Amino acid sequence: MNITSDFLVIGTGIAGLSYALKVADQGTVALVTKREIDVTATNLAQGGIAAVTSTTDSFESHAEDTMAAGAYLSHPDIVNMVVSAGPKAINDLIEWGAKFSRREDNSEEYDLTREGGHSHRRILHAKDATGKEIERALVDAVKAHKNIQIYEQHIAVDLITEAKLRKQLMQPNRCLGAYILDKKTNQIITFGAGVTVLATGGAGKVYLYTCNPDIATGDGVAIAWRAGAAVANMEFMQFHPTTLYHPHAKSFLISEAVRGEGAILRRRDGHPFMPDYHHLRDLAPRDIVARAIDNEMKKHGDDCVFLDITHKSADYIRDRFPMIYQTCLEYGIDITTESIPVVPAAHYLCGGIQVNSSGETCIEHLFAIGEVASTGLHGANRLASNSLLEGVVFAERAASKSLEYLTDEPRTFPSIDPWDSSGVTKSNEDVVVSHNWDEIRRTMWNYVGIVRSDKRLRWAMSRIHLIQEEIDDYYWNFHITSDLVELRNIATVAELIIQSAQMRAESRGLHYTLDHPKRDDRKFRHDTVIPGATLKFEQ
């Protein structure tokens, strides 16, 4: 079965949906998502979206905060471009129907909050469910557009490129679409497209503990790298400092905005420990807060620390953080009278597929936007609430460049061979998938987590390579399933994270190693780039 469109968009978070809306008036869009359309990391985003909208704030201040949080590895030109595009991005979201919270004392002004690393209140939010509100608005707009066809329960298996089609290495290479598994029928469909956009989100599920949704298996990074695209800065996995610690809670995130509104991190004995680590105390950048919590837990033998906002009025807490309040209450924690037990968890991939200022990869007609991309904005550590902003800004820039492609070139589609499933059988060894899935995630958590060392990285790489041998043997001999696709992808992403970490013999931002505890600007103030895989002409 073949499906063709002008634009193939894989992923339905803020970046993918914004892009689809930007191009749909000019061509047909196939919008692919591996669960339901609103099962995304965007939908779970609590805090908000950072943009300069106040007269007391400035682009220069937002840019400096971004550079400082990113340990000065961010690209200044990209930072300035994204920050200055902030007001328009907000207006676009509002025009698509998103509603942000306004001040009670002045309904004409938005209620701006502050998060770690920000020098001003510049975070627009919709209470504590900002992502859910943005996702709702974008999904409604996408469903209403006649040129957008939505394919739910479809997962990308591999990209289709001219090099693969002709079975020869060639430069420049060009993306022609993707092979995509229909999870309902278990058939692999050929999606041909003039432009392919990866907006597949992050890779938190590579780690044992994460506040990401189950879909965050690094699919876009893995399939792009296998197709020959370069990746960058994969060592910088951001661990959110505060996720709910409870035996029945599945890593529920406690927004940084809670600390932005005055919450204090305390040890079990009540001691507020963040002043011991940073002058910004509880509003220090996330990498510093996560390492501080990790150190306090190890030093005192505790399973968690505690986030205390009980000094605020109960009415204020229930009004400002209704979702967090209600969720914690369901687990027996009344945050108006008691502190919240919290631990760090894998949260955001600051690296990804290397792209330019328009979201273009090194493979022609292939774009990457949102968390899957390494744009140069985040550097060694993402500033809070810059991710939603990046998604909208790069969606527009990628859309503009995409439309140039389709204006300059005829909209024709080459003949593409269907996926070859000959010679494979149905597996009766599903335990291989579940066992290797668990082993990868535990290996990454134990050896490639918040604190690393040369020895831990060597151990991790050795284990991942052994697991990959099993996966490769299994992959080419049995019918492909969604679980197998995701397992293959998290193994690939794990390898890329470890390799990147081994290449950076310093500590910077989110990458902290015991063997190289100092930052080395002379040797390592540059991106860590891994070229795309050498193409194998097989299926």
C-alpha positions as CSV (number, residue, x, y, z in Angstrom):
1,M,0.0,0.0,0.0
2,N,1.3,3.4,-1.0
3,I,0.2,6.8,0.3
4,T,1.6,10.1,-1.1
5,S,1.4,13.7,0.1
6,D,3.3,16.9,-0.4
7,F,4.3,16.9,3.3
8,L,4.8,13.9,5.6
9,V,4.8,15.0,9.3
10,I,5.8,12.4,11.9
11,G,4.8,13.5,15.4
12,T,1.8,15.5,16.7
13,G,3.2,17.7,19.5
14,I,3.5,21.4,19.3
15,A,6.2,21.4,16.6
16,G,4.5,18.9,14.3
17,L,1.0,20.3,14.6
18,S,2.3,23.9,14.1
19,Y,4.2,22.9,11.0
20,A,1.2,21.1,9.6
21,L,-1.0,24.2,10.0
22,K,1.7,26.4,8.4
23,V,1.9,24.4,5.2
24,A,-1.6,22.9,4.8
25,D,-2.9,25.8,2.7
26,Q,-0.2,25.1,0.1
27,G,-0.4,21.3,-0.1
28,T,-1.6,18.0,1.3
29,V,-0.3,16.8,4.7
30,A,0.0,13.3,6.0
31,L,0.2,13.6,9.8
32,V,1.4,10.4,11.5
33,T,1.4,9.6,15.2
34,K,2.0,6.3,16.9
35,R,-0.7,6.7,19.5
36,E,-3.7,9.0,19.5
37,I,-3.0,12.5,18.2
38,D,-2.9,14.1,21.7
39,V,-0.6,11.6,23.3
40,T,2.4,13.8,23.3
41,A,5.0,15.3,25.6
42,T,3.5,18.7,24.7
43,N,0.2,17.6,26.3
44,L,2.0,16.9,29.6
45,A,3.9,20.2,29.7
46,Q,2.8,22.0,32.9
47,G,4.9,25.1,33.3
48,G,4.4,27.2,30.2
49,I,6.1,28.9,27.3
50,A,8.8,31.5,27.6
51,A,8.6,34.7,25.6
52,V,9.3,38.4,26.1
53,T,5.9,40.1,26.4
54,S,6.4,42.5,29.3
55,T,7.9,46.0,29.0
56,T,10.1,45.3,32.0
57,D,11.7,42.4,30.2
58,S,14.0,42.3,27.1
59,F,15.2,40.0,24.3
60,E,18.7,40.6,25.6
61,S,17.8,39.3,29.1
62,H,16.0,36.2,27.7
63,A,19.0,35.5,25.4
64,E,21.5,35.8,28.3
65,D,19.5,33.6,30.5
66,T,19.4,31.0,27.7
67,M,23.1,31.2,27.2
68,A,23.9,30.9,30.9
69,A,21.6,27.9,31.4
70,G,23.2,26.3,28.3
71,A,26.7,26.6,29.8
72,Y,27.5,28.9,26.9
73,L,27.3,26.1,24.4
74,S,24.2,27.5,22.8
75,H,24.6,29.2,19.4
76,P,24.2,33.0,20.0
77,D,22.7,33.5,16.5
78,I,20.1,30.8,17.1
79,V,19.3,32.0,20.6
80,N,18.8,35.6,19.4
81,M,16.6,34.4,16.5
82,V,14.3,32.2,18.7
83,V,14.0,34.8,21.5
84,S,13.1,37.6,19.1
85,A,10.5,35.4,17.4
86,G,8.8,34.8,20.8
87,P,6.0,37.4,20.6
88,K,4.9,36.2,17.1
89,A,5.0,32.6,18.3
90,I,2.7,33.5,21.1
91,N,0.4,35.3,18.8
92,D,0.2,32.3,16.4
93,L,-0.8,30.0,19.3
94,I,-3.5,32.5,20.4
95,E,-4.8,32.8,16.8
96,W,-5.0,29.0,16.7
97,G,-7.2,29.1,19.8
98,A,-4.8,28.7,22.8
99,K,-6.0,30.5,25.9
100,F,-3.4,31.6,28.5
101,S,-4.1,32.6,32.1
102,R,-4.6,36.3,32.8
103,R,-3.9,38.3,35.9
104,E,-6.8,38.5,38.4
105,D,-6.2,42.2,39.0
106,N,-6.0,43.1,35.3
107,S,-7.7,40.8,32.8
108,E,-6.0,42.6,29.9
109,E,-2.6,41.3,31.0
110,Y,-1.3,37.8,31.0
111,D,-0.3,36.2,34.3
112,L,3.5,35.8,33.8
113,T,5.3,33.3,36.1
114,R,9.0,32.6,36.6
115,E,11.0,29.4,36.5
116,G,14.6,28.4,37.3
117,G,17.3,30.2,35.4
118,H,15.0,33.1,34.3
119,S,15.8,36.6,35.5
120,H,12.3,37.9,34.8
121,R,8.7,36.7,34.9
122,R,8.2,35.8,31.3
123,I,6.4,32.4,31.3
124,L,3.0,32.4,29.9
125,H,0.8,29.6,31.2
126,A,-2.6,28.1,31.4
127,K,-2.7,27.4,35.1
128,D,-0.5,24.3,35.5
129,A,-1.7,22.5,32.3
130,T,-0.2,24.8,29.6
131,G,0.7,22.0,27.2
132,K,-2.7,20.4,27.4
133,E,-4.3,23.7,26.4
134,I,-1.9,24.3,23.5
135,E,-2.3,20.7,22.3
136,R,-6.1,21.1,22.5
137,A,-6.1,24.2,20.4
138,L,-3.7,22.8,17.8
139,V,-5.5,19.5,17.5
140,D,-8.8,21.3,17.0
141,A,-7.3,23.5,14.2
142,V,-5.6,20.5,12.5
143,K,-8.8,18.4,12.5
144,A,-10.7,21.3,11.0
145,H,-8.3,21.6,8.0
146,K,-9.3,19.8,4.8
147,N,-5.8,19.3,3.6
148,I,-4.5,17.4,6.6
149,Q,-5.0,13.6,6.9
150,I,-4.4,12.1,10.3
151,Y,-3.0,8.6,10.8
152,E,-3.2,7.5,14.4
153,Q,-1.6,4.3,15.7
154,H,1.1,4.4,13.0
155,I,4.8,4.2,13.9
156,A,7.7,5.1,11.6
157,V,10.0,2.2,10.9
158,D,12.7,3.7,8.6
159,L,13.1,6.6,6.3
160,I,13.2,6.1,2.5
161,T,16.0,7.9,0.8
162,E,17.4,8.0,-2.8
163,A,20.5,6.3,-1.6
164,K,18.5,3.3,-0.2
165,L,16.3,3.3,-3.3
166,R,19.3,3.1,-5.7
167,K,21.3,1.0,-3.3
168,Q,24.4,3.2,-3.6
169,L,26.1,5.8,-1.5
170,M,25.4,9.2,-2.9
171,Q,25.8,12.9,-2.0
172,P,23.6,14.8,-1.8
173,N,21.1,12.2,-0.5
174,R,17.4,13.0,-0.5
175,C,14.5,11.8,1.7
176,L,11.5,10.5,-0.2
177,G,9.3,9.5,2.7
178,A,9.1,6.7,5.2
179,Y,8.1,3.1,5.8
180,I,5.4,3.3,8.5
181,L,3.8,0.4,10.5
182,D,0.1,0.5,10.8
183,K,-0.2,-0.9,14.4
184,K,-3.9,-2.0,13.9
185,T,-3.2,-4.2,10.8
186,N,0.5,-4.8,11.4
187,Q,1.2,-3.9,7.8
188,I,4.1,-1.6,6.8
189,I,2.9,1.1,4.5
190,T,5.0,3.2,2.1
191,F,4.5,6.9,2.7
192,G,6.0,9.0,-0.1
193,A,6.3,12.7,0.3
194,G,7.9,15.8,-1.2
195,V,9.1,16.9,2.2
196,T,9.4,14.7,5.3
197,V,9.4,16.3,8.8
198,L,10.5,14.5,12.0
199,A,8.7,16.0,15.0
200,T,8.8,12.8,17.1
201,G,9.9,14.3,20.4
202,G,12.4,13.0,22.9
203,A,13.9,9.9,24.3
204,G,13.2,9.8,28.0
205,K,12.1,6.1,27.9
206,V,15.8,5.2,27.3
207,Y,16.1,5.7,31.0
208,L,14.5,3.7,33.8
209,Y,12.9,6.7,35.5
210,T,11.3,9.4,33.3
211,C,8.4,11.9,33.4
212,N,8.1,11.5,29.6
213,P,5.1,9.6,28.0
214,D,5.6,6.1,26.9
215,I,6.0,7.2,23.3
216,A,9.3,9.0,24.0
217,T,11.6,6.3,22.6
218,G,13.9,8.4,20.4
219,D,12.3,7.2,17.2
220,G,13.1,10.2,15.1
221,V,16.8,10.4,16.2
222,A,17.3,6.7,15.5
223,I,15.7,6.5,12.1
224,A,17.4,9.7,10.9
225,W,20.8,8.6,12.1
226,R,20.3,5.2,10.4
227,A,19.5,7.0,7.2
228,G,22.7,9.0,7.3
229,A,21.8,12.2,9.2
230,A,24.2,13.6,11.8
231,V,23.3,13.9,15.4
232,A,24.7,16.4,18.0
233,N,25.0,16.9,21.7
234,M,23.3,13.6,22.7
235,E,25.2,13.5,26.0
236,F,23.0,16.3,27.3
237,M,19.9,14.5,28.7
238,Q,18.1,16.8,31.1
239,F,16.8,15.3,34.3
240,H,13.9,17.2,35.7
241,P,14.6,17.7,39.4
242,T,11.1,17.2,40.8
243,T,8.9,14.3,39.9
244,L,6.5,12.9,42.4
245,Y,8.0,10.1,44.5
246,H,5.2,7.6,45.2
247,P,5.0,3.8,44.6
248,H,1.9,4.1,42.5
249,A,2.7,7.4,40.7
250,K,4.2,6.9,37.2
251,S,6.8,9.7,37.4
252,F,4.3,12.5,37.6
253,L,6.1,15.8,37.0
254,I,5.9,18.6,39.6
255,S,6.3,21.8,37.5
256,E,9.3,24.1,38.0
257,A,6.7,26.8,38.3
258,V,6.0,25.6,41.8
259,R,9.5,26.6,42.8
260,G,9.0,29.7,40.6
261,E,6.1,30.7,42.9
262,G,8.2,30.2,46.1
263,A,8.4,26.4,46.9
264,I,11.5,25.3,48.8
265,L,13.4,22.1,48.5
266,R,14.1,20.5,51.9
267,R,15.8,17.4,53.2
268,R,13.8,15.0,55.4
269,D,15.0,16.9,58.4
270,G,13.5,20.1,57.1
271,H,16.8,21.7,56.1
272,P,16.5,23.9,52.9
273,F,19.6,22.7,51.0
274,M,19.6,24.6,47.8
275,P,21.4,27.7,49.3
276,D,24.3,25.4,49.9
277,Y,24.7,24.8,46.1
278,H,23.8,28.0,44.2
279,H,23.1,31.7,44.7
280,L,19.7,31.3,43.0
281,R,18.8,28.7,45.5
282,D,15.7,26.8,44.5
283,L,15.6,28.7,41.2
284,A,19.0,27.5,40.0
285,P,19.2,25.9,36.5
286,R,17.8,22.4,36.3
287,D,21.2,20.6,36.0
288,I,22.4,22.1,39.3
289,V,19.2,21.4,41.1
290,A,19.1,17.8,39.9
291,R,22.7,17.1,40.9
292,A,22.0,18.8,44.3
293,I,19.1,16.5,45.0
294,D,21.0,13.5,43.8
295,N,23.9,14.4,46.1
296,E,21.6,15.0,49.1
297,M,19.8,11.7,48.6
298,K,23.1,9.8,48.4
299,K,24.8,11.7,51.3
300,H,21.9,11.1,53.7
301,G,20.7,7.8,52.4
302,D,17.2,9.1,51.6
303,D,14.9,7.9,48.9
304,C,13.7,11.4,48.1
305,V,13.7,15.1,49.1
306,F,10.7,17.3,49.7
307,L,9.2,20.3,47.9
308,D,7.4,22.6,50.3
309,I,4.9,25.3,49.3
310,T,2.8,25.1,52.4
311,H,3.7,28.7,53.3
312,K,1.4,29.9,50.5
313,S,-2.4,30.0,51.2
314,A,-4.4,26.9,50.4
315,D,-6.7,28.9,48.1
316,Y,-3.7,30.2,46.1
317,I,-2.2,26.7,45.7
318,R,-5.5,25.2,44.6
319,D,-6.1,28.0,42.1
320,R,-2.6,28.2,40.7
321,F,-1.8,24.5,40.5
322,P,-5.1,22.7,40.3
323,M,-3.8,19.7,38.4
324,I,-0.8,19.1,40.6
325,Y,-3.0,19.7,43.7
326,Q,-5.6,17.2,42.6
327,T,-3.1,14.5,41.4
328,C,-1.1,14.7,44.6
329,L,-4.4,14.5,46.6
330,E,-5.3,11.3,44.7
331,Y,-2.0,9.8,46.1
332,G,-2.9,10.9,49.7
333,I,-0.7,14.1,49.7
334,D,-2.4,17.5,50.4
335,I,0.2,20.0,49.2
336,T,-1.6,22.8,51.0
337,T,-0.5,21.2,54.4
338,E,2.4,18.9,53.6
339,S,5.5,18.8,51.5
340,I,5.7,16.8,48.2
341,P,8.2,13.9,48.1
342,V,10.2,14.4,44.8
343,V,13.1,12.8,42.9
344,P,14.8,13.6,39.6
345,A,13.8,11.8,36.4
346,A,14.9,11.9,32.7
347,H,13.0,14.7,31.1
348,Y,14.3,16.4,28.0
349,L,16.9,15.6,25.3
350,C,18.8,18.8,24.6
351,G,20.7,17.2,21.6
352,G,19.2,15.4,18.7
353,I,19.3,15.4,14.9
354,Q,21.7,18.2,13.8
355,V,19.8,20.9,11.8
356,N,20.4,24.4,10.5
357,S,18.4,27.5,11.3
358,S,15.5,26.3,9.1
359,G,15.4,22.9,10.6
360,E,17.0,21.2,7.6
361,T,19.1,18.1,8.2
362,C,22.0,17.0,6.0
363,I,19.6,14.9,4.0
364,E,17.8,16.9,1.4
365,H,14.0,17.3,2.0
366,L,14.3,16.0,5.5
367,F,13.5,18.4,8.4
368,A,13.6,17.9,12.1
369,I,11.9,20.2,14.6
370,G,11.1,20.2,18.3
371,E,12.8,18.0,20.9
372,V,14.0,15.6,18.2
373,A,16.3,18.3,16.8
374,S,19.6,19.8,17.9
375,T,19.0,23.4,16.8
376,G,21.7,25.1,18.8
377,L,19.2,26.7,21.2
378,H,19.7,24.7,24.3
379,G,23.4,24.1,24.4
380,A,24.4,21.9,27.4
381,N,21.1,22.5,29.3
382,R,17.7,23.7,28.3
383,L,16.3,26.8,30.0
384,A,12.9,26.1,31.5
385,S,9.9,26.7,29.1
386,N,12.1,27.4,26.0
387,S,11.1,24.1,24.4
388,L,7.5,25.0,23.5
389,L,8.9,28.3,22.1
390,E,11.5,26.5,20.0
391,G,8.8,24.1,18.6
392,V,6.6,26.9,17.3
393,V,9.5,29.1,16.0
394,F,11.3,26.2,14.1
395,A,8.0,24.9,12.8
396,E,7.5,28.3,11.0
397,R,11.0,28.4,9.7
398,A,10.9,24.8,8.4
399,A,7.5,25.5,6.8
400,S,8.9,28.5,4.9
401,K,11.9,26.5,3.6
402,S,9.7,23.5,2.7
403,L,7.4,25.6,0.6
404,E,10.5,26.8,-1.3
405,Y,11.3,23.2,-2.2
406,L,7.8,22.6,-3.5
407,T,7.8,25.8,-5.4
408,D,11.1,25.2,-7.1
409,E,10.6,21.5,-7.9
410,P,7.8,19.5,-9.6
411,R,5.6,17.6,-7.2
412,T,6.3,14.1,-8.5
413,F,7.0,10.9,-6.6
414,P,9.4,8.2,-7.7
415,S,8.4,4.6,-7.7
416,I,9.3,3.2,-4.3
417,D,9.6,-0.5,-3.6
418,P,7.3,-1.8,-0.9
419,W,8.7,-3.2,2.4
420,D,10.0,-6.7,1.9
421,S,8.8,-9.1,4.6
422,S,9.8,-12.3,2.8
423,G,11.6,-14.9,4.8
424,V,10.5,-13.7,8.2
425,T,8.3,-15.5,10.6
426,K,6.1,-14.7,13.6
427,S,8.1,-14.6,16.8
428,N,7.5,-16.8,19.8
429,E,10.3,-15.2,21.7
430,D,8.7,-11.9,22.9
431,V,10.7,-12.3,26.2
432,V,13.8,-11.0,24.2
433,V,12.0,-7.7,23.6
434,S,10.9,-7.2,27.2
435,H,14.2,-8.3,28.8
436,N,16.4,-6.2,26.6
437,W,14.1,-3.2,27.0
438,D,14.5,-3.4,30.8
439,E,18.2,-4.0,30.6
440,I,18.9,-1.0,28.4
441,R,16.9,1.4,30.6
442,R,18.5,0.1,33.8
443,T,22.0,0.3,32.3
444,M,21.4,3.9,31.2
445,W,20.1,4.9,34.6
446,N,22.9,3.3,36.6
447,Y,25.8,4.2,34.3
448,V,24.8,7.2,32.2
449,G,22.7,9.1,34.5
450,I,23.0,12.4,36.4
451,V,26.6,11.6,37.5
452,R,28.9,9.6,35.1
453,S,32.5,8.3,34.9
454,D,34.8,6.9,32.3
455,K,34.5,3.4,33.7
456,R,30.7,3.6,33.9
457,L,30.5,4.7,30.3
458,R,32.7,1.8,29.2
459,W,30.6,-0.7,31.0
460,A,27.4,0.8,29.5
461,M,28.7,0.7,26.0
462,S,29.8,-2.9,26.4
463,R,26.4,-3.9,27.5
464,I,24.5,-1.9,24.8
465,H,26.6,-3.5,22.1
466,L,25.8,-7.0,23.3
467,I,22.1,-6.2,23.4
468,Q,22.2,-4.7,19.9
469,E,23.6,-7.9,18.5
470,E,20.6,-9.8,19.9
471,I,18.2,-7.1,18.6
472,D,19.7,-7.1,15.1
473,D,19.4,-10.9,14.9
474,Y,15.8,-10.8,16.1
475,Y,14.8,-7.8,13.9
476,W,15.7,-9.3,10.6
477,N,14.2,-12.8,11.3
478,F,10.8,-12.0,12.7
479,H,7.7,-9.9,11.7
480,I,8.1,-6.4,12.9
481,T,6.0,-5.1,15.7
482,S,5.7,-1.7,17.4
483,D,7.5,-3.0,20.5
484,L,10.4,-4.3,18.4
485,V,10.7,-1.0,16.5
486,E,10.8,0.9,19.8
487,L,13.4,-1.5,21.3
488,R,15.6,-1.1,18.3
489,N,15.4,2.7,18.5
490,I,16.1,3.0,22.3
491,A,19.2,0.8,21.8
492,T,20.4,3.1,19.0
493,V,19.8,6.2,21.0
494,A,21.4,4.7,24.1
495,E,24.6,4.0,22.0
496,L,24.6,7.6,20.7
497,I,24.2,9.1,24.1
498,I,27.1,7.0,25.5
499,Q,29.3,7.7,22.5
500,S,28.7,11.4,22.8
501,A,29.4,11.3,26.6
502,Q,32.7,9.6,25.9
503,M,33.7,12.3,23.5
504,R,33.2,15.1,26.0
505,A,36.1,14.8,28.6
506,E,34.8,17.7,30.7
507,S,31.8,18.5,32.9
508,R,29.4,21.0,31.3
509,G,25.7,21.6,32.0
510,L,23.9,18.3,32.1
511,H,27.0,16.2,31.4
512,Y,28.8,15.7,34.7
513,T,31.6,13.2,35.0
514,L,33.6,12.3,38.1
515,D,36.8,11.9,36.0
516,H,36.6,15.3,34.4
517,P,34.8,17.6,36.9
518,K,35.9,20.9,35.4
519,R,34.6,22.8,32.4
520,D,37.2,23.1,29.6
521,D,36.3,26.0,27.3
522,R,39.5,25.7,25.4
523,K,38.9,22.1,24.2
524,F,35.2,21.5,24.5
525,R,33.2,24.7,23.8
526,H,31.7,23.1,20.7
527,D,29.0,20.7,19.8
528,T,29.5,16.9,20.0
529,V,28.7,15.7,16.5
530,I,28.3,12.1,15.4
531,P,28.0,11.6,11.6
532,G,25.1,9.5,10.3
533,A,25.5,5.7,10.1
534,T,27.0,4.1,7.1
535,L,24.1,3.0,5.0
536,K,23.3,-0.7,4.8
537,F,21.2,-1.6,1.8
538,E,18.9,-4.1,3.3
539,Q,15.5,-4.3,4.7
